[in-house]
């Protein structure tokens, strides 16, 4: 019976290199996190990253370095 099936969990973060979002999804009685919860987590993370694209991690440092190189320091 449906009410005796296991719950599906998925917890993830994105992007892998410099995480800015963490999502935890529980789907009741869905048996597997990979089929019930993971697709929902993916959609939430993708919507967030589409709205707030991650910035390059070293952008500030690279811009500062270019400014120093231009000044000849």
NUVEX-652723 format. One record per residue (C-alpha): residue in three letters; x, z, y. Coordinates in Angstrom, 2 decimals, decimal comma, padded with zeros to 5 digits, always signed. Layout:
# residues N
<pagu><res>ALA</res><xx>X</xx><zz>Z</zz><yy>Y</yy></pagu>
...
END
This chain:
# residues 73
<pagu><res>UNK</res><xx>+000,00</xx><zz>+000,00</zz><yy>+000,00</yy></pagu>
<pagu><res>UNK</res><xx>+001,06</xx><zz>-000,72</zz><yy>+003,56</yy></pagu>
<pagu><res>UNK</res><xx>+001,09</xx><zz>+002,92</zz><yy>+004,63</yy></pagu>
<pagu><res>UNK</res><xx>+003,64</xx><zz>+003,76</zz><yy>+001,92</yy></pagu>
<pagu><res>UNK</res><xx>+006,21</xx><zz>+001,17</zz><yy>+003,00</yy></pagu>
<pagu><res>UNK</res><xx>+009,42</xx><zz>+002,24</zz><yy>+004,70</yy></pagu>
<pagu><res>UNK</res><xx>+009,87</xx><zz>+001,96</zz><yy>+008,44</yy></pagu>
<pagu><res>UNK</res><xx>+012,30</xx><zz>-000,60</zz><yy>+009,81</yy></pagu>
<pagu><res>UNK</res><xx>+014,95</xx><zz>+000,44</zz><yy>+012,33</yy></pagu>
<pagu><res>UNK</res><xx>+017,39</xx><zz>-001,58</zz><yy>+014,38</yy></pagu>
<pagu><res>UNK</res><xx>+019,77</xx><zz>-000,26</zz><yy>+017,02</yy></pagu>
<pagu><res>UNK</res><xx>+022,08</xx><zz>-002,59</zz><yy>+018,92</yy></pagu>
<pagu><res>UNK</res><xx>+023,94</xx><zz>-003,23</zz><yy>+022,15</yy></pagu>
<pagu><res>UNK</res><xx>+025,00</xx><zz>-006,27</zz><yy>+024,13</yy></pagu>
<pagu><res>UNK</res><xx>+027,21</xx><zz>-007,95</zz><yy>+025,03</yy></pagu>
<pagu><res>UNK</res><xx>+029,68</xx><zz>-006,87</zz><yy>+022,38</yy></pagu>
<pagu><res>UNK</res><xx>+032,76</xx><zz>-007,04</zz><yy>+024,64</yy></pagu>
<pagu><res>UNK</res><xx>+031,37</xx><zz>-004,93</zz><yy>+027,50</yy></pagu>
<pagu><res>UNK</res><xx>+027,95</xx><zz>-003,45</zz><yy>+026,63</yy></pagu>
<pagu><res>UNK</res><xx>+025,41</xx><zz>-003,07</zz><yy>+029,43</yy></pagu>
<pagu><res>UNK</res><xx>+022,25</xx><zz>-002,57</zz><yy>+027,35</yy></pagu>
<pagu><res>UNK</res><xx>+021,37</xx><zz>-000,56</zz><yy>+024,26</yy></pagu>
<pagu><res>UNK</res><xx>+018,11</xx><zz>-001,06</zz><yy>+022,38</yy></pagu>
<pagu><res>UNK</res><xx>+016,51</xx><zz>+000,92</zz><yy>+019,55</yy></pagu>
<pagu><res>UNK</res><xx>+013,44</xx><zz>-000,50</zz><yy>+017,80</yy></pagu>
<pagu><res>UNK</res><xx>+011,27</xx><zz>+001,13</zz><yy>+015,13</yy></pagu>
<pagu><res>UNK</res><xx>+008,62</xx><zz>-000,91</zz><yy>+013,35</yy></pagu>
<pagu><res>UNK</res><xx>+006,29</xx><zz>+001,17</zz><yy>+011,24</yy></pagu>
<pagu><res>UNK</res><xx>+005,82</xx><zz>+000,15</zz><yy>+007,61</yy></pagu>
<pagu><res>UNK</res><xx>+007,82</xx><zz>-003,06</zz><yy>+008,00</yy></pagu>
<pagu><res>UNK</res><xx>+010,27</xx><zz>-002,22</zz><yy>+005,15</yy></pagu>
<pagu><res>UNK</res><xx>+013,40</xx><zz>-003,80</zz><yy>+006,64</yy></pagu>
<pagu><res>UNK</res><xx>+014,97</xx><zz>-003,54</zz><yy>+010,08</yy></pagu>
<pagu><res>UNK</res><xx>+016,38</xx><zz>-007,05</zz><yy>+009,74</yy></pagu>
<pagu><res>UNK</res><xx>+012,96</xx><zz>-008,68</zz><yy>+009,49</yy></pagu>
<pagu><res>UNK</res><xx>+010,77</xx><zz>-006,38</zz><yy>+011,58</yy></pagu>
<pagu><res>UNK</res><xx>+012,92</xx><zz>-004,68</zz><yy>+014,19</yy></pagu>
<pagu><res>UNK</res><xx>+015,97</xx><zz>-006,89</zz><yy>+014,76</yy></pagu>
<pagu><res>UNK</res><xx>+014,02</xx><zz>-009,90</zz><yy>+016,12</yy></pagu>
<pagu><res>UNK</res><xx>+012,27</xx><zz>-007,63</zz><yy>+018,64</yy></pagu>
<pagu><res>UNK</res><xx>+015,56</xx><zz>-006,05</zz><yy>+019,70</yy></pagu>
<pagu><res>UNK</res><xx>+017,08</xx><zz>-009,52</zz><yy>+020,10</yy></pagu>
<pagu><res>UNK</res><xx>+014,22</xx><zz>-010,63</zz><yy>+022,33</yy></pagu>
<pagu><res>UNK</res><xx>+014,48</xx><zz>-007,52</zz><yy>+024,52</yy></pagu>
<pagu><res>UNK</res><xx>+018,26</xx><zz>-007,84</zz><yy>+024,90</yy></pagu>
<pagu><res>UNK</res><xx>+018,03</xx><zz>-011,58</zz><yy>+025,60</yy></pagu>
<pagu><res>UNK</res><xx>+015,36</xx><zz>-011,06</zz><yy>+028,27</yy></pagu>
<pagu><res>UNK</res><xx>+017,50</xx><zz>-008,39</zz><yy>+029,94</yy></pagu>
<pagu><res>UNK</res><xx>+020,67</xx><zz>-010,51</zz><yy>+029,84</yy></pagu>
<pagu><res>UNK</res><xx>+018,79</xx><zz>-013,53</zz><yy>+031,20</yy></pagu>
<pagu><res>UNK</res><xx>+017,57</xx><zz>-011,47</zz><yy>+034,15</yy></pagu>
<pagu><res>UNK</res><xx>+020,84</xx><zz>-009,56</zz><yy>+034,68</yy></pagu>
<pagu><res>UNK</res><xx>+023,71</xx><zz>-011,75</zz><yy>+033,47</yy></pagu>
<pagu><res>UNK</res><xx>+026,87</xx><zz>-009,77</zz><yy>+032,74</yy></pagu>
<pagu><res>UNK</res><xx>+029,70</xx><zz>-010,17</zz><yy>+035,21</yy></pagu>
<pagu><res>UNK</res><xx>+033,21</xx><zz>-010,97</zz><yy>+034,02</yy></pagu>
<pagu><res>UNK</res><xx>+034,99</xx><zz>-007,70</zz><yy>+033,30</yy></pagu>
<pagu><res>UNK</res><xx>+038,17</xx><zz>-008,50</zz><yy>+035,26</yy></pagu>
<pagu><res>UNK</res><xx>+036,64</xx><zz>-010,49</zz><yy>+038,12</yy></pagu>
<pagu><res>UNK</res><xx>+037,58</xx><zz>-007,91</zz><yy>+040,77</yy></pagu>
<pagu><res>UNK</res><xx>+041,15</xx><zz>-007,65</zz><yy>+039,52</yy></pagu>
<pagu><res>UNK</res><xx>+041,59</xx><zz>-011,42</zz><yy>+039,31</yy></pagu>
<pagu><res>UNK</res><xx>+040,26</xx><zz>-011,91</zz><yy>+042,86</yy></pagu>
<pagu><res>UNK</res><xx>+042,60</xx><zz>-009,22</zz><yy>+044,18</yy></pagu>
<pagu><res>UNK</res><xx>+045,53</xx><zz>-010,84</zz><yy>+042,39</yy></pagu>
<pagu><res>UNK</res><xx>+044,70</xx><zz>-014,24</zz><yy>+043,92</yy></pagu>
<pagu><res>UNK</res><xx>+044,53</xx><zz>-012,70</zz><yy>+047,40</yy></pagu>
<pagu><res>UNK</res><xx>+047,94</xx><zz>-011,07</zz><yy>+046,91</yy></pagu>
<pagu><res>UNK</res><xx>+049,43</xx><zz>-014,33</zz><yy>+045,65</yy></pagu>
<pagu><res>UNK</res><xx>+048,05</xx><zz>-016,22</zz><yy>+048,68</yy></pagu>
<pagu><res>UNK</res><xx>+049,64</xx><zz>-013,75</zz><yy>+051,08</yy></pagu>
<pagu><res>UNK</res><xx>+052,94</xx><zz>-014,11</zz><yy>+049,26</yy></pagu>
<pagu><res>UNK</res><xx>+053,26</xx><zz>-010,41</zz><yy>+048,52</yy></pagu>
END
